[in-house]
Amino acid sequence: MIVIGLTGSIGMGKTDTARIFKRLGVPVFDSDAEVHRLTRSGGAALAAIKVAFPDTVNDGQLDRARLGEEIFANNAKRKTLENILHPMVRRAQRRFLFRWARRGACAALIDVPLLFESRLERFFDQVITVSAAPHIQRQRVLARPDMTEEKLERILNAQLPDLEKRKRADFVIDTGRGRGPVYCGARSLLRYWKTKRGGALRRWRRNRA
């Protein structure tokens, strides 16, 4: 089974691209959705977050906005949060991959927003970066509720530049031309993956972090 990493900066169309792959029959793991599951009321990560960031959890509910304010301004705090969440997310990703490998899937895709920033390339047979022109990216992101120019700049400064992600990727999908070209590109990649064998799954087996 080929293990694919899907990444891209904020507003580049990663979520829509993942949905297209899923419609084509590719199993997709949404890392952001897993983080939300872990941090919702009763989630497995909530107790550890409350210990590390006591002001962000009240009555069993995580104040995501407050937590975001704390970690954006402090690299050490962001690392603390990552040390809580990342091992849990990786375990869920591993379970997902081996489940689909047992089912005989030719490929499985993991959506990882900070794939390159976290130096995770070695865990994937191939990496796809989604990208769009800067003005399209800004337009998409600033249309989100509670988003500001200042907040967007903070997020972009914490992410690897889009140009660098494009250079490091095995494939780049341009999402700025609409869903039709994205669908055609995804379908072509799926046909290509069906002819290949992957070796990244062995690295997931060895790495238990």
C-alpha positions as CSV (number, residue, x, y, z in Angstrom):
1,M,0.0,0.0,0.0
2,I,1.2,3.5,-0.9
3,V,1.2,5.9,2.1
4,I,0.5,9.5,0.9
5,G,0.9,12.7,2.9
6,L,-1.3,15.6,1.9
7,T,-0.2,19.1,3.1
8,G,-0.5,22.8,2.3
9,S,-0.6,26.1,4.0
10,I,-3.8,27.7,5.4
11,G,-6.4,28.5,2.8
12,M,-4.8,26.4,0.0
13,G,-7.7,24.0,-0.4
14,K,-6.4,21.0,1.5
15,T,-9.8,20.0,2.9
16,D,-11.6,20.1,-0.5
17,T,-8.8,18.2,-2.1
18,A,-9.0,15.5,0.6
19,R,-12.7,15.2,0.0
20,I,-12.1,14.6,-3.7
21,F,-9.7,11.8,-3.0
22,K,-12.2,10.3,-0.6
23,R,-14.9,10.4,-3.2
24,L,-12.5,8.6,-5.5
25,G,-12.3,5.8,-3.0
26,V,-9.0,6.7,-1.3
27,P,-9.1,6.2,2.5
28,V,-8.4,9.6,4.1
29,F,-7.3,10.4,7.7
30,D,-8.1,14.0,8.8
31,S,-5.5,14.9,11.4
32,D,-7.3,18.2,12.3
33,A,-10.5,16.2,12.9
34,E,-8.6,13.8,15.2
35,V,-7.2,16.7,17.2
36,H,-10.8,18.0,17.7
37,R,-11.9,14.6,18.8
38,L,-9.1,14.4,21.3
39,T,-9.8,17.8,22.7
40,R,-13.6,17.8,22.8
41,S,-15.5,17.2,26.1
42,G,-14.3,13.9,27.4
43,G,-11.5,13.7,24.9
44,A,-8.3,11.8,25.7
45,A,-6.1,14.8,25.6
46,L,-8.2,17.2,27.6
47,A,-6.9,16.3,31.1
48,A,-3.2,16.8,30.1
49,I,-4.1,20.1,28.4
50,K,-5.8,21.3,31.6
51,V,-2.7,20.5,33.6
52,A,-0.4,22.3,31.1
53,F,-2.8,25.2,30.3
54,P,-5.2,25.4,33.3
55,D,-6.9,28.6,32.1
56,T,-8.0,27.1,28.8
57,V,-10.3,24.3,30.1
58,N,-13.4,25.2,32.1
59,D,-16.3,22.8,33.0
60,G,-14.8,20.1,30.8
61,Q,-14.7,22.3,27.7
62,L,-11.6,23.6,25.9
63,D,-11.5,27.3,25.1
64,R,-9.8,26.9,21.7
65,A,-9.5,30.7,21.1
66,R,-7.7,31.2,24.4
67,L,-5.4,28.2,23.9
68,G,-4.6,29.6,20.4
69,E,-3.6,33.0,21.9
70,E,-1.3,31.3,24.4
71,I,0.6,29.1,22.0
72,F,0.9,31.5,19.1
73,A,2.9,33.9,21.2
74,N,5.1,31.3,22.8
75,N,7.1,28.6,21.1
76,A,7.8,26.7,24.3
77,K,4.0,26.5,25.0
78,R,3.3,25.4,21.5
79,K,5.9,22.7,21.8
80,T,4.2,21.6,25.1
81,L,0.9,21.3,23.3
82,E,2.5,19.4,20.5
83,N,4.1,16.9,22.9
84,I,0.6,16.2,24.3
85,L,-1.3,15.9,21.0
86,H,1.2,14.5,18.4
87,P,1.8,11.1,20.0
88,M,-1.9,10.5,20.3
89,V,-2.6,11.6,16.7
90,R,0.3,9.4,15.4
91,R,-1.2,6.4,17.2
92,A,-4.5,7.0,15.5
93,Q,-2.9,7.5,12.1
94,R,-1.0,4.2,12.6
95,R,-4.2,2.3,13.4
96,F,-5.9,3.8,10.4
97,L,-3.0,2.8,8.0
98,F,-2.8,-0.8,9.2
99,R,-6.6,-1.2,9.1
100,W,-6.7,-0.2,5.4
101,A,-3.6,-2.2,4.6
102,R,-5.3,-5.3,5.9
103,R,-8.3,-4.4,3.8
104,G,-6.1,-4.4,0.7
105,A,-6.3,-0.7,-0.2
106,C,-3.8,0.3,-2.9
107,A,-3.2,3.7,-1.2
108,A,-4.2,5.6,1.9
109,L,-3.9,9.4,2.4
110,I,-3.1,11.3,5.6
111,D,-3.9,14.9,5.8
112,V,-1.2,16.6,7.8
113,P,-1.2,20.5,7.9
114,L,2.3,20.8,9.3
115,L,3.9,17.8,7.6
116,F,7.1,19.5,6.5
117,E,7.4,21.7,9.6
118,S,7.2,18.6,11.7
119,R,9.8,16.8,9.4
120,L,7.5,13.9,8.7
121,E,8.4,13.3,5.1
122,R,10.2,10.0,5.9
123,F,6.9,8.4,6.9
124,F,5.3,8.8,3.4
125,D,6.0,7.2,0.1
126,Q,4.9,10.4,-1.6
127,V,3.8,13.9,-0.5
128,I,1.3,16.1,-2.2
129,T,1.2,19.9,-1.6
130,V,-1.9,21.9,-2.4
131,S,-1.3,25.4,-3.5
132,A,-2.9,28.5,-5.0
133,A,-2.0,32.0,-5.8
134,P,-1.3,34.3,-2.8
135,H,-4.3,36.5,-3.5
136,I,-6.6,33.5,-3.7
137,Q,-5.2,32.2,-0.4
138,R,-5.8,35.5,1.4
139,Q,-9.3,35.9,0.0
140,R,-10.3,32.4,1.2
141,V,-8.8,32.8,4.7
142,L,-10.1,36.3,5.3
143,A,-13.6,35.2,4.5
144,R,-13.5,32.9,7.6
145,P,-15.3,34.1,10.7
146,D,-13.1,35.9,13.3
147,M,-10.1,36.0,10.9
148,T,-8.1,39.2,10.7
149,E,-5.1,40.3,8.6
150,E,-3.0,40.2,11.8
151,K,-4.0,36.7,12.7
152,L,-3.4,35.5,9.2
153,E,0.1,36.9,9.2
154,R,0.9,35.2,12.5
155,I,-0.3,31.9,11.1
156,L,1.7,32.3,7.9
157,N,4.8,33.2,9.9
158,A,4.5,29.9,11.8
159,Q,4.3,27.9,8.6
160,L,6.8,27.0,6.0
161,P,6.5,29.2,2.9
162,D,4.3,27.9,0.1
163,L,7.2,28.0,-2.4
164,E,9.3,25.8,-0.1
165,K,6.5,23.3,0.3
166,R,6.1,23.1,-3.5
167,K,9.8,22.4,-3.9
168,R,9.8,19.6,-1.3
169,A,6.6,17.9,-2.5
170,D,6.5,15.0,-5.0
171,F,3.3,16.4,-6.5
172,V,1.7,19.8,-6.4
173,I,-2.0,20.3,-6.9
174,D,-3.1,23.8,-7.9
175,T,-6.5,24.5,-6.3
176,G,-6.8,28.0,-7.7
177,R,-8.5,26.9,-11.0
178,G,-11.5,25.2,-9.4
179,R,-12.5,21.7,-8.4
180,G,-12.6,20.3,-12.0
181,P,-8.8,20.3,-12.5
182,V,-8.2,19.1,-8.9
183,Y,-10.5,16.2,-9.6
184,C,-8.7,15.3,-12.8
185,G,-5.3,15.5,-11.0
186,A,-6.4,13.4,-8.2
187,R,-7.8,10.7,-10.5
188,S,-4.5,10.6,-12.5
189,L,-2.6,10.2,-9.2
190,L,-4.8,7.4,-8.1
191,R,-4.2,5.5,-11.4
192,Y,-0.5,6.1,-10.9
193,W,-0.6,4.7,-7.3
194,K,-2.3,1.5,-8.5
195,T,0.9,0.7,-10.4
196,K,3.2,1.3,-7.4
197,R,4.3,-0.5,-4.3
198,G,5.1,1.4,-1.1
199,G,7.6,1.0,1.7
200,A,6.6,3.7,4.1
201,L,4.3,1.4,6.1
202,R,7.3,-0.4,7.5
203,R,8.5,2.9,9.0
204,W,5.2,3.4,10.7
205,R,5.5,-0.1,12.1
206,R,9.0,0.5,13.5
207,N,8.2,4.0,14.9
208,R,6.0,3.7,18.0
209,A,6.2,7.3,19.1
